[in-house]
Amino acid sequence: MSRVYNFSAGPSVLPEVVLKQAADEMLDYQGSGMSVMEMSHRSKVYDNIIKTAEQDLRDLMNIPDNYKVLFLQGGASQQFAAVPMNLMKNGVADYIITGQWAKKAWKEAQKYGKANAVASSEDKTFSYIPDCSDLPIDEDADYVYICHNNTIYGTAFKTLPNTKGKILVADMSSDILSQPVNVSDYGLIYFGVQKNVGPAGVVVVIIREDLIRDDLPEYVPTMLKYKTQADADSLYNTPPCYGIYICGLVFKWVKSMGGLEGMKVHNEKKAAILYDFLDNSKMFHGTVVKEDRSLMNVPFVTDSEELNAKFIKEATEAGFVNLKGHRSVGGMRASIYNAMPIEGVEKLVAFMKKFEEENA
Ligand SMILES: *Cc1c(COP(=O)(O)O)cnc(C)c1O
């Protein structure tokens, strides 16, 4: 067996100890005589898996008691619709457009009400986070929406927008559990798990209880009402059982790494190795404004398309895979999520140095 260093933006690298534990428990989960894939979601043994996963996430993020945690399906993209359907009471929301995911969410919200784009960084290919200290927040806005970490462009919010008292909603798909979060700053946080937590197929919603409404428009599908899911403790129908189990193992792993404080130290160390190299390289350059750099997704380029292609090809052959940048940015992108070991980034940088010397 030989494992590569996988810099994929998602689905992405998972902790090896988690994969090994899952393999060990594949045929017989803790004496149940069956795989987690084979058990009823109503069984006692599964109930323990989902309850423990929720509790561990609550511990890690310090989630206050007046927030519900929902394990759902449909990916982050389904939340682009669920959020406006559930939270638009006045039918108005303000969106901050910092990349394709935020833009998609904004477009989707327009189906259900008036969705204003109150700030955008599209003028410079989303290479920065706009100043959000004094935005034209709509008086009737039911919420202000951000994408906390922009997976494709490699920017992240370091300061939260001034929402002027409105509820903040955040898509944290690509930086969840990478650093501490003050959950009380948000009315709703959601994340597709396949970037930093588990296998594709699970999306987690953390929502303040008073935002869970009973008086939604008739058209809202039963499955997309947070009320339905909250009342049933995420078991209204069959949940993505196996995915939730893996998420639970990853939550335990994050705890073993020192929780979110520990992850932050680990992630800052890793990102610094790569950014320091990019800042000093004559061949490779980062593509975003320094102050807004993501800890998780690091896009970079050389000045030549041919050199980019040659680098990606040779890196792949050397075991550094999925470094091709998103088609809208080009160049390269190294996603260095929680589970990427420091050694992976050190070796990548050593490889980049060598490549630079050989191709100068
Ligand atoms: C990957 C990603 C999405 C889309 O996730 P799906 O689960 O594929 O719908 C949305 N937002 C962000 C920030 C992402 O990184």
The ligand as an SDF file (V2000), in Angstrom:
LIG
                    3D

 15 15  0  0  0  0  0  0  0  0999 V2000
  -17.5220   22.4800   -1.7130 C   0  0  0  0  0  0  0  0  0  0  0  0
  -18.2760   23.6640   -1.2590 C   0  0  0  0  0  0  0  0  0  0  0  0
  -19.6630   23.8060   -1.4770 C   0  0  0  0  0  0  0  0  0  0  0  0
  -20.4620   22.7900   -2.2520 C   0  0  0  0  0  0  0  0  0  0  0  0
  -20.6370   21.6290   -1.5200 O   0  0  0  0  0  0  0  0  0  0  0  0
  -21.6030   20.4540   -2.0130 P   0  0  0  0  0  0  0  0  0  0  0  0
  -21.7040   19.6200   -0.7880 O   0  0  0  0  0  0  0  0  0  0  0  0
  -20.9190   19.7920   -3.1540 O   0  0  0  0  0  0  0  0  0  0  0  0
  -22.8980   21.0570   -2.4030 O   0  0  0  0  0  0  0  0  0  0  0  0
  -20.2920   24.9130   -0.9640 C   0  0  0  0  0  0  0  0  0  0  0  0
  -19.6190   25.8400   -0.2720 N   0  0  0  0  0  0  0  0  0  0  0  0
  -18.2880   25.7440   -0.0540 C   0  0  0  0  0  0  0  0  0  0  0  0
  -17.5950   26.8040    0.7300 C   0  0  0  0  0  0  0  0  0  0  0  0
  -17.5850   24.6560   -0.5280 C   0  0  0  0  0  0  0  0  0  0  0  0
  -16.2670   24.5650   -0.3100 O   0  0  0  0  0  0  0  0  0  0  0  0
  1  2  1  0
  2  3  1  0
  2 14  2  0
  3  4  1  0
  3 10  2  0
  4  5  1  0
  5  6  1  0
  6  7  2  0
  6  8  1  0
  6  9  1  0
 10 11  1  0
 11 12  2  0
 12 13  1  0
 12 14  1  0
 14 15  1  0
M  END
$$$$
